[in-house]
Amino acid sequence: MTRSPRKKLRFGSAAALLALAARLGANGEVPPDRMFSTVRVADGVYAFVAAETNGPIPSGNVTAILGDDGALVVDSGRFPSLARRMIGEIRRRTDRPVRFLVHTHWHLDHVAADAEFRKAFPSLTFLATDFTRRKMLEKQVAYLRDIQKNNAGYVRDLEAYVAAGKRADGTPLSDSDRSYLRREIADIEMETSELAGVPLVEPDVTFSRETTVHLGKREVRIAFLGAGNTAGDAVTFVPDAKVAIAGDLLVSPVPYGYGCSPREWIETLRRLMGSGATAIVPGHGPVLHDWKYAEKVLRLLEAVRVRVGEAAAAGASPEETRKRVDLTDFEKEFAGDDPDRRKAFRGFFAAPAVERAYQEAKGALAEE
């Protein structure tokens, strides 16, 4: 998942920096509310499940697959300090090196901590689809290079909204809005402290459809099943354990819609659901042990396509379509009464997914 570009660049306030220092603690480690949990998915398969966050600075799940002569890791997450802890968890479970790291897609919350794995395992090979490698180089090199100044400008804007009690358009902030924005400021400052100066690691090996890695007797299959969350999503299968690592094709409790291809996503999910996997590690959220959540996501995507398609066929503009398409029934189903989850559904799924479905309906889907 990515965020929109930053504007009005300036470093955050001294008060924000002091608050960040207090939150991180003396050792600079991330706070407890960001700590992952280690879940044994199957024999020799461990998921490092990221803490739920409904703001714009998530970190993706990371999965370690252990074999006789080495390990394979799927994604690296957003925060180097957490990646170092994950490396320690892997080393406690095997004396074999991590030989491969697979990227599910190019978004920062899945690739930013790559350098920690390369540092710990210098001969590590990074794999990605051709598309993911290209987008990492196009988008994330510049993002990481400019993260300090861009995040600082964004923090300044958010602090101004909190201080004024209203947004740029004059909409008053509720107490819930203020609390959400303060957490967002703290998260952005934390990201800056973790990622300023961190290099992007360029994938070594790419593939267009499928590749297989052998970890001694254990086989790991990595496949592009079709576009979905991005145009280059990779899914990793561990056949002997019936495990699938889905990346952001599945995100719980609220899916992400940025850059998605709704029509293909539906077909890609169906292919994934036909894999025979009995344990599924999503890009965010707890490990799944059936396909019920995926079926719910399918229904949501199908509804988005139908409702947006009807509006577009009636000649509605993009703005009119955004106003006309009502997804509150699904918002309630996915987010319940949790105000932060409901914000996340509207901001991180509904708004971008409607935009992308409109582009599809008009035959002008931008590359993402």
C-alpha distance (Angstrom), angle and dihedral (degrees) to the residues before:
residue distance angle dihedral
M1 . . .
T2 3.84 . .
R3 3.76 135.5 .
S4 3.78 130.5 -131.3
P5 3.83 117.8 -92.6
R6 3.79 117.9 -81.9
K7 3.80 125.1 -114.3
K8 3.84 136.5 -165.7
L9 3.77 97.8 32.9
R10 3.79 119.9 -141.9
F11 3.78 134.9 129.8
G12 3.79 118.8 -94.8
S13 3.77 122.5 -99.1
A14 3.79 124.3 -83.4
A15 3.79 88.1 -115.9
A16 3.81 90.8 57.1
L17 3.79 91.2 49.4
L18 3.80 91.9 49.9
A19 3.79 89.8 49.4
L20 3.78 89.6 50.3
A21 3.80 92.1 50.0
A22 3.79 90.0 51.7
R23 3.78 91.2 48.9
L24 3.79 94.8 49.0
G25 3.78 95.0 44.2
A26 3.78 130.3 -143.6
N27 3.81 95.7 -58.2
G28 3.81 94.5 52.8
E29 3.80 92.9 -121.2
V30 3.77 119.5 145.4
P31 3.81 116.3 -94.8
P32 3.81 122.8 -94.1
D33 3.82 92.5 -104.2
R34 3.81 88.0 64.8
M35 3.81 96.7 48.2
F36 3.81 117.7 120.1
S37 3.80 125.1 -133.0
T38 3.80 121.8 -131.2
V39 3.80 113.5 -129.5
R40 3.80 125.6 -173.0
V41 3.81 101.9 -137.3
A42 3.82 96.4 177.0
D43 3.79 138.7 -30.0
G44 3.80 104.9 -43.8
V45 3.82 94.5 -2.9
Y46 3.81 118.5 107.8
A47 3.78 128.5 178.0
F48 3.79 120.6 -155.3
V49 3.79 97.1 -151.9
A50 3.79 113.2 -155.3
A51 3.78 120.1 -132.1
E52 3.79 113.3 -99.0
T53 3.76 115.1 -98.7
N54 3.78 126.7 172.2
G55 3.79 96.3 -166.4
P56 3.82 129.6 91.4
I57 3.85 95.4 -90.7
P58 3.81 104.8 69.9
S59 3.78 125.4 156.4
G60 3.78 120.1 -143.8
N61 3.77 129.0 -125.9
V62 3.81 117.7 -93.7
T63 3.81 123.7 -151.0
A64 3.81 129.7 -160.8
I65 3.81 120.5 -157.4
L66 3.80 113.3 -165.8
G67 3.80 124.0 -153.9
D68 3.80 139.2 172.0
D69 3.80 96.4 -89.1
G70 3.78 103.4 23.2
A71 3.77 148.0 -26.7
L72 3.79 137.1 -96.5
V73 3.80 122.0 -148.2
V74 3.80 125.3 -158.9
D75 3.83 112.6 -145.1
S76 3.79 126.2 -22.3
G77 3.81 104.9 -129.9
R78 3.77 129.5 -130.5
F79 3.80 105.1 -79.2
P80 3.82 123.2 66.2
S81 3.81 92.2 -156.7
L82 3.81 90.1 59.1
A83 3.80 91.5 44.7
R84 3.81 89.2 57.1
R85 3.80 89.4 54.6
M86 3.82 90.7 48.6
I87 3.79 90.2 51.8
G88 3.80 87.9 53.5
E89 3.83 89.9 50.9
I90 3.81 90.4 51.6
R91 3.80 92.9 48.6
R92 3.80 90.3 51.6
R93 3.80 89.0 57.9
T94 3.80 101.6 42.0
D95 3.78 139.2 17.8
R96 3.81 89.7 -151.2
P97 3.81 119.6 100.7
V98 3.79 126.1 -110.3
R99 3.80 100.6 -105.2
F100 3.82 100.9 177.6
L101 3.80 138.9 28.8
V102 3.81 118.3 -166.1
H103 3.79 123.8 -159.1
T104 3.79 116.3 -144.9
H105 3.83 90.3 -161.8
W106 3.80 142.6 -27.7
H107 3.82 103.8 -91.4
L108 3.80 115.7 124.7
D109 3.79 96.7 -120.2
H110 3.82 88.3 66.0
V111 3.82 102.1 40.9
A112 3.81 110.1 29.9
A113 3.82 96.8 93.3
D114 3.82 94.9 51.5
A115 3.80 93.2 111.6
E116 3.82 91.3 63.5
F117 3.80 91.0 58.1
R118 3.80 91.9 45.6
K119 3.82 89.6 50.3
A120 3.81 92.3 49.9
F121 3.82 94.6 42.6
P122 3.84 108.9 27.5
S123 3.82 94.8 -176.5
L124 3.81 92.2 52.5
T125 3.83 115.5 134.9
F126 3.82 117.3 -142.6
L127 3.82 117.1 -148.4
A128 3.79 130.6 -166.7
T129 3.77 141.1 149.5
D130 3.79 115.1 -86.7
F131 3.81 89.4 -108.3
T132 3.80 94.5 50.1
R133 3.80 92.9 51.8
R134 3.79 91.6 49.3
K135 3.80 93.5 49.0
M136 3.80 92.2 46.4
L137 3.79 89.3 56.9
E138 3.81 94.3 42.0
K139 3.79 97.8 45.4
Q140 3.77 113.8 17.8
V141 3.81 102.9 45.0
A142 3.79 89.9 63.5
Y143 3.80 92.8 38.3
L144 3.79 93.1 56.4
R145 3.79 92.5 41.3
D146 3.81 92.4 55.1
I147 3.79 99.5 31.2
Q148 3.79 97.0 111.1
K149 3.78 97.4 53.8
N150 3.81 95.4 36.7
N151 3.80 94.7 48.6
A152 3.80 89.8 46.6
G153 3.79 91.5 56.4
Y154 3.77 91.3 48.6
V155 3.79 91.4 49.9
R156 3.79 89.8 51.3
D157 3.81 90.6 54.5
L158 3.80 93.2 48.6
E159 3.81 92.2 47.7
A160 3.80 88.9 52.3
Y161 3.80 91.4 53.1
V162 3.81 92.0 49.6
A163 3.81 92.2 47.4
A164 3.80 93.1 48.1
G165 3.79 94.0 42.2
K166 3.81 91.7 -131.1
R167 3.77 142.3 73.8
A168 3.80 126.6 -108.9
D169 3.81 90.7 -89.5
G170 3.80 91.1 53.3
T171 3.83 96.3 -104.4
P172 3.83 108.1 150.3
L173 3.80 117.4 -118.1
S174 3.78 119.3 -124.3
D175 3.80 121.2 -143.4
S176 3.80 87.4 -101.5
D177 3.82 90.3 52.5
R178 3.81 91.7 51.1
S179 3.80 91.8 49.7
Y180 3.80 91.1 48.9
L181 3.81 92.6 49.5
R182 3.81 92.5 48.4
R183 3.81 89.9 53.5
E184 3.78 89.4 47.4
I185 3.81 91.0 53.0
A186 3.81 91.2 50.8
D187 3.81 91.3 48.5
I188 3.80 93.6 49.8
E189 3.79 91.7 49.1
M190 3.80 88.9 49.6
E191 3.81 90.8 51.7
T192 3.79 90.2 50.6
S193 3.80 92.6 51.1
E194 3.82 90.8 49.4
L195 3.81 101.0 42.1
A196 3.80 108.4 31.1
G197 3.81 105.1 118.8
V198 3.82 94.8 7.3
P199 3.82 112.1 137.9
L200 3.77 126.1 -135.1
V201 3.81 113.6 -115.6
E202 3.79 110.1 -136.9
P203 3.83 114.1 -136.0
D204 3.82 111.7 -108.3
V205 3.81 99.1 -155.2
T206 3.79 129.8 33.0
F207 3.79 134.8 -173.4
S208 3.77 135.4 -170.6
R209 3.81 102.8 -150.4
E210 3.79 117.4 -3.2
T211 3.78 143.6 -13.7
T212 3.79 134.8 178.1
V213 3.80 128.6 -141.3
H214 3.80 122.7 -162.6
L215 3.80 118.1 -149.2
G216 3.77 95.3 -173.2
K217 3.80 105.6 -74.2
R218 3.81 93.1 -7.5
E219 3.79 118.0 90.0
V220 3.80 121.7 -154.8
R221 3.80 119.0 -167.2
I222 3.80 120.4 -157.8
A223 3.79 117.7 -167.4
F224 3.79 144.2 174.4
L225 3.81 103.7 -139.1
G226 3.79 95.2 177.2
A227 3.78 139.7 -69.2
G228 3.77 119.5 -51.1
N229 3.78 124.9 130.8
T230 3.82 86.6 11.9
A231 3.79 133.3 -0.5
G232 3.81 91.5 -100.8
D233 3.81 109.4 42.7
A234 3.80 115.6 159.4
V235 3.81 122.2 -155.2
T236 3.80 121.0 -159.4
F237 3.80 121.7 -149.4
V238 3.81 129.3 -165.7
P239 3.82 100.2 -163.7
D240 3.81 98.4 -171.2
A241 3.81 90.5 54.3
K242 3.84 96.9 36.0
V243 3.82 90.0 -127.0
A244 3.81 126.6 147.7
I245 3.81 123.5 -167.7
A246 3.80 103.6 -155.4
G247 3.79 106.0 -177.7
D248 3.79 113.8 -156.5
L249 3.78 93.5 -25.9
L250 3.81 78.7 94.7
V251 3.80 122.2 31.3
S252 3.80 122.8 168.4
P253 2.97 141.8 -120.9
V254 3.82 90.3 5.2
P255 3.83 122.4 14.5
Y256 3.80 123.6 -130.4
G257 3.80 119.8 -121.6
Y258 3.82 103.6 -175.9
G259 3.79 111.6 127.9
C260 3.80 92.9 -6.9
S261 3.81 128.4 154.6
P262 3.82 101.5 -142.6
R263 3.82 98.1 -169.0
E264 3.80 95.2 48.1
W265 3.80 92.2 38.4
I266 3.80 88.8 64.3
E267 3.80 92.4 53.1
T268 3.81 92.9 42.4
L269 3.80 91.3 52.4
R270 3.79 90.4 50.4
R271 3.80 90.4 53.3
L272 3.80 90.0 48.5
M273 3.80 91.3 49.6
G274 3.80 89.1 53.7
S275 3.81 92.3 57.7
G276 3.80 95.5 95.0
A277 3.81 92.4 -123.7
T278 3.80 115.1 153.2
A279 3.81 95.7 -170.3
I280 3.79 122.5 46.2
V281 3.79 126.6 -169.5
P282 3.83 108.0 -155.8
G283 3.79 124.1 -154.1
H284 3.81 88.7 -107.0
G285 3.77 130.4 8.1
P286 3.81 136.3 38.1
V287 3.79 125.1 -35.3
L288 3.83 111.5 -86.1
H289 3.80 124.0 -139.3
D290 3.80 99.7 -168.9
W291 3.81 138.9 21.5
K292 3.81 98.8 -105.0
Y293 3.79 93.6 108.1
A294 3.81 91.2 47.1
E295 3.82 88.8 52.6
K296 3.81 88.7 53.5
V297 3.81 90.8 51.3
L298 3.81 89.3 49.7
R299 3.80 91.1 54.4
L300 3.79 90.1 49.3
L301 3.81 93.6 50.4
E302 3.79 92.3 46.8
A303 3.82 90.4 50.8
V304 3.81 91.7 49.5
R305 3.80 91.3 52.2
V306 3.82 93.7 47.6
R307 3.81 96.2 45.2
V308 3.79 95.3 43.4
G309 3.80 91.2 43.5
E310 3.80 91.2 54.6
A311 3.80 91.8 50.5
A312 3.81 93.1 46.7
A313 3.83 92.0 47.4
A314 3.80 89.1 52.9
G315 3.81 89.2 57.4
A316 3.81 97.9 -104.7
S317 3.79 116.8 161.9
P318 3.81 120.0 -125.8
E319 3.82 90.1 -98.2
E320 3.81 92.5 47.3
T321 3.80 90.1 48.0
R322 3.81 91.8 52.8
K323 3.80 89.3 53.6
R324 3.79 95.0 42.5
V325 3.81 100.7 47.1
D326 3.81 108.5 84.4
L327 3.82 117.4 -164.8
T328 3.80 98.3 164.9
D329 3.81 90.8 117.5
F330 3.80 89.6 61.1
E331 3.80 92.2 39.3
K332 3.80 88.4 60.7
E333 3.81 91.6 45.5
F334 3.82 94.6 51.3
A335 3.80 102.4 31.7
G336 3.78 104.6 27.3
D337 3.80 111.6 -166.9
D338 3.81 95.8 -35.6
P339 3.84 105.5 123.6
D340 3.81 94.9 -153.7
R341 3.80 92.8 49.3
R342 3.78 89.7 48.6
K343 3.81 90.4 52.4
A344 3.79 88.6 48.7
F345 3.80 92.2 50.3
R346 3.79 92.1 51.2
G347 3.79 97.3 40.9
F348 3.79 104.4 32.7
F349 3.79 100.8 33.4
A350 3.81 116.7 13.7
A351 3.81 100.5 44.4
P352 3.82 97.8 45.7
A353 3.83 94.9 36.6
V354 3.82 91.9 53.0
E355 3.80 89.8 49.0
R356 3.81 91.8 49.9
A357 3.82 93.0 45.5
Y358 3.80 88.8 51.5
Q359 3.80 90.2 52.6
E360 3.81 89.0 50.4
A361 3.79 91.9 49.4
K362 3.80 89.2 52.9
G363 3.81 93.4 45.2
A364 3.80 93.0 -117.1
L365 3.81 106.5 106.9
A366 3.82 109.2 166.5
E367 3.80 117.7 -134.5
E368 3.78 112.8 -96.9
